[in-house]
Amino acid sequence: METPRPLARRLASIHPFHVMALLARAREMERAGRDIVHLEIGEPDLPTPAPVLAAGAAALERGELYYTPALGLPALRAAIANDYQRRYGVAVAAERIVVTPGASGALLLALGLLIDPGSQVVLTDPGYPCNRHFVTFLGGTPVALPVGAETRYQPTAAAVAAAWQPATVAAMVCSPANPTGTVIPPAELAAIVAVVEGRSGRVVADEIYHGLVYTEPTPTALAFSPGCLVVNSFSKYFHMTGWRLGWLVVPAGYEEAVDRLAQNLFLAPSTPAQHAALACFTEETEAILQVRAQEYRQRRDFLYAALTGLGFHLPVLPDGAFYLYADASPFTTDTFQLAERLLAEAGVAVTPGIDFGDYQAGRHLRFAYTAPLARLEEGVTRLRRFFG
Ligand SMILES: Cc1ncc(COP(=O)(O)O)c(C=O)c1O
């Protein structure tokens, strides 16, 4: 028998999400008849808005099932460009917009444009877990900036400057952030961009939770410099996770390189999804999404007050997204085990901090309010019983 070839060494540094094992167990428990309150899922529970669904269905009917250009449908790139003008008052040429398979595709393209073997990329801990894996996958080294409640779980310009090394090529920011829901104050974001570009680096700004901000509307990083690479998606605000569609805005001069990379990595983003997404930028869809944003805000307010009442420490009211990052240190320093017990004993699924990095991970749990208010109330009742 031949020995099977070992996997590439890079796989050793690519970790699964712990929450996936938890989710699988939750599904098993549901199949066995147990009712589980899901507060671990990072996608909207509400469906794709009806006008978007209708546009997608019409595209299928018309047989829009051939490849589009690698950078996306010209009409969709133009619609996204218009939206930057309308939403933020920022002019972005449609040629700088690349339609991608989700923000995931956009992150891979952005980092693919920037990282050489040995390049360093500054990112936050806690942060979106895939970012550090993308960096290592491309042969770079992630440099984690620990961020805590004292800076609203966001990096400061001073911290980015202190972490910067000769090999650093980029800093990744996410605002509002996963898992903490906090926004980088505009002046601080401007200062981060200045620090990074002053060192000839690039800011990669993940704006996937824009639109789901319940305080002041937050500016795009492009308002501070056209040199930022901005990642966004139809997944969250537009409620289109399964359609797999997002976009990347690249600096002028990168258009030809990103076209080559997108062609080779993806050929093209999903055609029916792009036709559906054309209906995202209408007044009708916007009105639906605004009502939903208000609903998420109500859920945030309810869950924030309820978790605080239960004894969790939540020093910062999140500005947006649909997450609360709760400090569970009054109860445990092992939230991985706590998440397992909450599922098994209380029937409540949450995500342990370990999924988002190492910094104070054992003290934190992420609660996603991607369930209707009545389910959140049921979850809180169960938690109250569990914690006595
Ligand atoms: C911060 C952040 N970026 C990117 C993604 C990827 O999203 P998608 O590929 O569905 O657009 C997610 C998904 O949860 C996320 O939370």
PDBQT file of the ligand as one rigid body, heavy atoms in Angstrom, charges set to zero:
ROOT
HETATM    1  C1  LIG A 401     -16.309  40.455   9.433  1.00  0.00    +0.000 C 
HETATM    2  C2  LIG A 401     -16.694  39.521   8.348  1.00  0.00    +0.000 A 
HETATM    3  N1  LIG A 401     -16.086  39.611   7.161  1.00  0.00    +0.000 NA
HETATM    4  C3  LIG A 401     -16.393  38.778   6.154  1.00  0.00    +0.000 A 
HETATM    5  C4  LIG A 401     -17.340  37.783   6.311  1.00  0.00    +0.000 A 
HETATM    6  C5  LIG A 401     -17.643  36.874   5.140  1.00  0.00    +0.000 C 
HETATM    7  O1  LIG A 401     -18.904  37.125   4.642  1.00  0.00    +0.000 OA
HETATM    8  P1  LIG A 401     -19.430  36.718   3.194  1.00  0.00    +0.000 P 
HETATM    9  O2  LIG A 401     -18.357  35.960   2.513  1.00  0.00    +0.000 OA
HETATM   10  O3  LIG A 401     -20.681  35.944   3.432  1.00  0.00    +0.000 OA
HETATM   11  O4  LIG A 401     -19.733  38.003   2.500  1.00  0.00    +0.000 OA
HETATM   12  C6  LIG A 401     -18.009  37.655   7.536  1.00  0.00    +0.000 A 
HETATM   13  C7  LIG A 401     -19.018  36.595   7.743  1.00  0.00    +0.000 C 
HETATM   14  O5  LIG A 401     -19.465  36.320   8.836  1.00  0.00    +0.000 OA
HETATM   15  C8  LIG A 401     -17.686  38.554   8.573  1.00  0.00    +0.000 A 
HETATM   16  O6  LIG A 401     -18.271  38.489   9.785  1.00  0.00    +0.000 OA
ENDROOT
TORSDOF 0
